[in-house]
Amino acid sequence: MCVDCRCGQSAPEPAVRRRLDLGERLLRRNDQQAAANRRRFAAAQLPVVNLLSGPGSGKTALLERLGRDWPRGAEPAAGPQAPGSGAPAGRPPMAVIVGDLATDNDARRLWAAGLAAVQISTGQACHLEAGMVERGVQALEQDGVPLAGLELLVIENVGNLVCPAAYDLGESLRVVMVSVTEGEDKPLKYAASFHGADLVLINKIDLLGAVEFDLDQCRRHIARVAPRARVVALSARSGAGFSALRAALGLGRDGGLDLGLDLVQAATPVLQP
């Protein structure tokens, strides 16, 4: 249960009205910080991806493979091995801000894959907020990873397809991922999250046969709730579909990004109320 939106908790009508007013004030404050984040990212000409999914869909595995496959320069014999140890020397210019309720396990996995990463522990909050992203950026810079030196920043949101949909983080691209082990109807059940997506990923297609997932039906559901979103089916485990993912993200053959300022300076994403 989220401490802000109290999702799943029932209460008398007066309490509902008070929580709604509080929620409006919290979202207004969040939107102000998101606008500041967006200006900061635009000044650095940095594309920023907000990656949403349910728990266990494979967000971290996806980013691990992107990190391993990204072209990189010569590396020193020994480098930092854990978050907080400084920028990974000789590593690709891609960084990740990871949101989780607890632990820094995912950030450590990403560092092992060659990515600069910082962990934001949200406690009881089941989503990231724009202010948390600001603190994540500050932590990256303290670790020697300035925004101006990056080609891509990914915000790995808390594993949840409910609350994160309402929070603008200042991103230029919103990506929502679902895995074949979750069922074809996830886009319909969590329409608010998918509605604001620029790109939808269907992960774990290496398990299609085992789980009898109907890929075409899932695509139809996505088209119904997110008609403007591009859809890419892939497997973070096998690497299938990653060439299409790289194209969808604007990744060039040399690993560089060419999303253009029109995306970096994009207007506030469409969000469901």
C-alpha positions in Angstrom: 0.0 0.0 0.0 1.4 3.4 -0.9 1.7 6.0 1.9 0.7 8.8 -0.5 -2.3 7.5 -2.5 -3.4 4.8 0.0 -4.1 2.4 -2.9 -6.4 -0.4 -1.9 -7.5 1.1 1.4 -11.1 2.0 2.0 -12.2 4.8 4.3 -15.3 6.9 5.1 -16.3 9.5 2.5 -14.9 12.6 4.4 -11.5 10.9 4.7 -11.6 10.2 0.9 -12.1 13.9 0.2 -9.3 14.9 2.4 -6.9 12.4 0.8 -7.9 13.6 -2.6 -7.1 17.2 -1.8 -3.7 16.1 -0.3 -3.1 14.0 -3.4 -3.7 17.0 -5.6 -1.2 19.1 -3.7 1.4 16.4 -3.8 1.0 15.9 -7.5 1.2 19.7 -8.1 4.5 19.8 -6.2 5.7 16.8 -8.1 4.9 18.4 -11.4 6.8 21.5 -10.5 9.9 19.4 -9.7 9.4 17.3 -12.9 9.4 20.5 -14.9 12.7 21.5 -13.3 14.1 18.0 -14.0 13.1 18.3 -17.6 14.8 21.7 -18.0 17.9 20.3 -16.5 17.9 17.2 -18.8 17.2 19.4 -21.8 20.1 21.7 -20.9 22.4 18.7 -20.9 20.8 17.4 -24.2 20.1 14.2 -22.4 17.3 11.7 -23.3 15.8 10.2 -20.2 13.7 7.1 -20.1 11.2 6.3 -17.4 10.8 2.5 -17.4 7.7 1.1 -15.8 6.5 -2.5 -15.2 5.1 -4.9 -12.7 7.5 -6.7 -10.4 9.5 -9.5 -12.0 8.9 -8.5 -15.6 12.7 -8.2 -16.3 13.5 -4.5 -16.1 16.9 -5.0 -14.5 17.8 -7.9 -16.8 16.9 -5.7 -19.8 19.2 -3.0 -18.6 22.0 -5.4 -17.8 22.0 -6.6 -21.4 21.9 -3.1 -22.8 24.9 -2.3 -20.6 26.9 -5.4 -21.6 26.2 -4.9 -25.3 26.9 -1.2 -25.4 30.2 -0.5 -27.3 32.8 0.7 -24.9 36.4 1.9 -24.9 39.4 0.3 -23.3 38.9 -0.6 -19.6 41.4 -0.5 -16.8 42.5 -3.8 -15.2 40.5 -3.0 -12.1 37.7 -0.6 -11.6 34.9 0.2 -9.2 32.7 -2.7 -8.3 29.9 -1.2 -6.4 27.6 1.8 -6.3 29.1 4.8 -4.6 32.7 3.9 -5.8 32.8 6.5 -8.5 32.1 6.4 -12.2 33.0 3.1 -13.9 36.1 4.0 -15.9 36.0 3.0 -19.6 32.3 2.1 -19.3 29.5 3.2 -21.6 27.9 6.6 -21.1 24.6 5.2 -19.8 23.4 5.5 -16.2 20.4 4.2 -14.3 18.5 5.5 -11.3 16.9 2.5 -9.7 13.8 2.7 -7.5 12.9 -0.1 -5.0 11.2 -0.3 -1.7 14.4 -1.7 -0.1 17.9 -3.1 -0.9 20.4 -2.0 -3.5 20.5 -5.4 -5.2 19.4 -4.1 -8.6 22.0 -1.3 -8.6 24.7 -3.7 -7.9 23.6 -6.0 -10.7 23.8 -3.0 -13.1 27.2 -2.0 -11.9 28.4 -5.5 -12.6 27.1 -5.1 -16.1 29.1 -2.0 -16.6 26.6 0.7 -15.9 26.8 3.7 -13.5 23.8 3.2 -11.2 22.4 4.7 -8.0 19.6 3.1 -5.9 16.7 5.1 -4.5 15.0 3.3 -1.6 11.4 4.5 -1.4 10.5 2.8 1.9 6.7 2.4 1.8 6.1 4.5 -1.3 5.3 2.3 -4.3 6.5 4.7 -6.9 9.3 7.2 -7.7 8.7 10.9 -7.5 10.4 13.8 -9.3 12.2 14.8 -6.1 13.6 11.4 -5.7 15.0 11.5 -9.3 16.6 14.8 -8.5 18.4 13.2 -5.6 19.4 10.3 -7.8 21.0 12.8 -10.3 22.8 14.5 -7.4 24.1 11.1 -6.3 25.3 10.3 -9.8 27.2 13.5 -10.0 28.8 13.0 -6.6 30.0 9.6 -8.0 31.6 11.4 -10.9 28.9 10.8 -13.5 27.8 14.3 -14.8 24.7 14.5 -16.9 26.7 16.2 -19.7 28.9 13.1 -20.1 25.9 10.7 -20.6 24.1 9.6 -23.7 21.2 8.0 -22.0 19.7 8.1 -18.5 17.2 5.4 -17.5 14.9 5.7 -14.5 14.0 2.1 -13.4 10.8 2.8 -11.6 9.5 0.7 -8.7 7.9 -2.6 -9.9 4.2 -1.5 -9.9 1.8 -0.8 -12.7 -0.6 1.4 -10.6 0.8 4.4 -8.8 3.8 5.3 -11.0 1.5 6.1 -13.9 0.4 9.3 -12.2 3.9 10.7 -11.5 5.8 12.7 -14.2 9.5 12.5 -13.4 10.7 14.8 -16.1 11.4 12.0 -18.6 11.4 12.4 -22.4 10.4 8.9 -23.1 8.0 6.7 -21.1 8.5 2.9 -21.6 6.2 0.3 -20.2 7.1 -3.4 -20.1 5.1 -6.5 -19.7 6.3 -10.1 -19.7 4.7 -13.1 -21.3 4.4 -14.7 -17.9 2.0 -12.1 -16.8 -0.8 -12.7 -19.3 -2.1 -10.9 -22.4 -4.6 -8.8 -20.5 -2.2 -6.6 -18.5 -2.6 -3.6 -20.8 -6.4 -3.7 -20.2 -6.1 -4.2 -16.5 -3.5 -1.4 -16.1 -4.7 0.9 -18.9 -3.5 4.1 -17.1 0.1 3.0 -17.2 0.0 1.9 -20.8 -2.0 4.9 -22.0 1.0 7.3 -21.4 3.5 5.0 -23.0 5.7 6.0 -25.9 7.1 2.5 -26.2 5.7 -0.8 -24.9 8.0 -3.8 -24.5 6.8 -7.4 -24.4 9.6 -9.4 -22.6 10.5 -13.0 -22.2 9.3 -14.1 -25.6 11.7 -17.1 -25.2 9.0 -18.5 -23.0 6.1 -18.0 -25.4 5.6 -21.7 -26.0 5.8 -22.7 -22.4 3.2 -20.3 -21.1 1.0 -20.3 -24.3 1.0 -16.5 -24.5 -1.0 -15.0 -27.4 1.4 -12.3 -28.7 -1.1 -11.0 -31.3 -3.8 -10.6 -28.7 -1.5 -8.7 -26.4 -0.6 -6.4 -29.3 -4.3 -5.7 -30.0 -4.9 -4.9 -26.3 -1.9 -2.5 -26.4 -3.3 -0.8 -29.5 -6.6 -0.3 -27.8 -5.3 1.5 -24.8 -2.0 3.0 -26.2 -2.6 3.5 -29.9 0.4 5.9 -30.3 2.9 3.6 -28.6 5.5 1.6 -30.6 5.6 -2.1 -29.6 8.7 -4.3 -29.4 8.7 -8.0 -28.5 12.1 -9.2 -27.1 13.9 -11.4 -24.7 16.4 -9.9 -22.2 17.7 -13.4 -21.6 18.5 -14.4 -25.2 18.8 -11.0 -26.8 16.1 -11.6 -29.4 14.5 -8.4 -30.4 17.2 -6.1 -29.1 18.0 -4.7 -32.6 14.4 -3.5 -32.7 14.7 -2.1 -29.2 17.8 -0.2 -30.1 16.1 1.2 -33.1 13.1 2.2 -31.0 15.3 4.0 -28.5 17.3 5.7 -31.3 20.5 3.8 -30.6 23.0 4.0 -33.5 25.2 1.2 -34.5 28.1 2.7 -32.5 25.9 2.8 -29.4 25.3 6.5 -29.6 21.9 8.0 -29.3 20.2 10.2 -31.9 16.8 11.0 -30.4 17.1 14.7 -31.2 16.2 17.8 -29.2 12.5 17.4 -30.2 12.4 14.4 -27.9 14.7 15.7 -25.2 12.6 18.8 -24.9 9.3 17.0 -25.3 6.3 18.4 -23.6 4.9 16.9 -20.4 3.8 13.3 -21.2 0.1 12.5 -21.5 -1.0 11.1 -18.1 -4.2 9.6 -17.0 -6.0 11.5 -14.2 
